[in-house]
Amino acid sequence: MKNMSVRNFALTAMFLAVMIILAVTPLGFIPIGPINATTMHVPVIIASIVLGPKIGGSLGGIFGVMSIIRSTIIITPMSFAFSPLIANPLTGHGDWRALIVAVIPRILVGIVPYFVYKGGQKILNEKAGGLSLFLAGLVGSMTNTILVMGLIFIFFKDSYAQAMEVAANTVLGLILGIVFGSGIVEAVVAGILTTAVAAILLRLMKRRA
């Protein structure tokens, strides 16, 4: 049990270190128009599968905090949707709902993949572990994209329209374009990386156990 605790601590520290590296380099947030595509969710997804939903959810929360900090320091047209310290273009002041957009989806990114992976193992059997890992990575990434963009639509539809300089009635189409465009690409990449990395970690953990 002590060895397991030490191992989990070491792996958690490793995932956190990777997240910090991604956060402070262009690899973590890739600008696509006013929205940043991200790879920050990948270590969170893998941690969820390997270490469980509690640690995964905690790292997801840290991911959300990093997103707030980055959006506050590096200003983009959509920073107001991720940081309550950045003024909303419609109201002229920050909005606390940005905390929900930035944090809640990221916590779920650290929880959902674990249950997708376990469910996949039960339904597809353990021999299809690679497919279960891919699905967990795919669903984890789409959880992030759909919830973030969905919450932006719910809370900041008109502000988004102003930031993008488009009519409010076109916002839903733009958001769906992001979800089914760059969101799917992100999800497939996350699925591939999750399958490759998590499979190795799970194998090593099984051997040591």
N, C-alpha and C positions, 0 to 999 in steps of 0.2 A: 504493500500500500504506500509506503514511504517512497519507494522507487517510482511508483506511478505518479505521485504528487510532484516529485522532482522533475520527472519527464514532462508532465503537463505544464509545469511552470516554465521549463526551458522552451517548449514548443510555443507557448503563449508569448514569451518574450521574443522569440524568433518572428512570429507573425506580426507582432507590434513593430519590430524593427523594420520589417519589410514595408509595412504601412507608412511608417515615418519616411522611409526612403522615397516611396512613391509620392507622398504628399509634398515633399520639398523638391521634387524633380518634375520635369514635364511628362514623365511616364505615367503619373497618377491621374492627372486631369488633362485631357486633350481637347482644346477648344474646337467646337463645331458650331459656328454661328454664335448665338448668345448663350448656348448651353455647352457645358463641358462633358464630353464622354469620359468615362472613368474606368480605370483598372483597379481602383482601391477596394472594390468589393470582392475581388478574387481571393485574397488572403482571408477575408472574413468568411467567405463561403467554405473554403477548405478547412478553416478552424472549426466551423460549425460541424462539419462531417467528422473530423478527426478527434476533436476534443469535446463535442457536445454543444447543445443549444445555449447553456448558461455562459460558457466562455465565448462562444460565437456571438451571442447577443451583446455581451460586454464589449467585445472588439468592434461590433457594429456600432455601438453607441460612441466609441472613440472615433470611428470613421465619421460619424455625424458631426462630432465636435470639431474634427479637423476640417470638415467641409465648411463649417461656420467661420472658423479662423481664416481659412483661405479666402472665402468670399468677402470677408471684412478687409483683408489686406490687399488682395488683388481684385480690383473693382471691374466688374463686367456689367453689361446691361441688365443681367438677371441676378446680380448679387443680392438685391433686396429680398428675393424669394428664399434665400438661404441664410441670411444674417439679419437679425433684428436691429443691428446697428447701422444698417444702410437704409437710406430714405427710399420709401416707395415713391415712384414717379408721380402717382396720382394724389397721394396724401401729403407728401413732403416730410414724412417721418417714418421711423422704423416700425415694423409690425411683428409682434411676438409670435404670430403664426408661422413665421419663417423657421422657428425652432422645430415645429412639427414637421415641416417639409424636410428639414436637414437631418433630423435625428430618428424619427419613428420608422421610416422605411429602412434605414440602415440597420437599426436593431433587428428588424424582421429578416433582413438579409442574413443575419447571423443565426437565425432560428429555423426558418423555413427549409433550407437545404438539408439539415439533419433529418427531418421527418420525410422529406422526399426521398432521400437516400435509403432510409430504413424501410419506407413503404415500397420502394422499388425492389429492395432485396426480398421482401416477403412476396410480392406479386410476381416478380420475374425470376425468383430464386437467386441464391447467392452466387451462382456461376455467372450470372449476368451483372456482376459487380461493376464492370466498366460502363455499361449502359446506365446503371443506377447513378453512378458518379456524374456522368455526362448530363443526365436529366436534372440532378441536383444543382449542378453549376448553371445550367440553362435557366431553370426556374428561379434560382437565387438571383441571377442577374436581372431577369424580367420583373421580379418582385421590386427591385430597386427602381427600374425604369418606369414601370406602370404606376407605382405608388407616388414617386416623386412628381412625375408629370401630371398624374391625376390630381394630386393635392394642389399643384400650381394652378391647374384649371379651376378647381373648386374655390381656392382662396384668392387667387390673383389673376383671374381671367382678364379683367379690364386693364390691369397694370401690365400684364404680359403683352396685350395688344399694343399698348402705348410704347413699351420698350422695343417691340418688334416693328412698330410703325405700320400696323395693319388694322383692319376693321375687327371689332370684337367678335363678329359672327364667323370669322375665319380661324379663330384660335383653336377650336376643337380639331379642325382638319390639320393644322400645323402640328399640334401635339400628337395626333395619331400618326402623322408622318414620321415624327421622331421615334415614337414607340416601335413602329413597324419598319423603320429604316435603320438608323444607327443602333436602336435598341436591340434588334434581332442580331445584328453583327456583333455587338457587345456580348450578347447572350451565348452565341455560338463559340466565340473566343473563350468566354468564361467556362463553358462546358468542356472545351478541349483542355484548357489549362488545369481545371479541377480534376479531370480524369487522369492526366499525366502525373500531377504532383500528389494528389490525395492517395492514389493507388500505391505509390512508393511508400508514403508515410504509414499508411494502414498496414502494409506488408511488414515494414520494419517494426512497428508496434506489436504486431501479432507474433513475430519471431521472438522479441524480447520478453513478451508475456509468457 
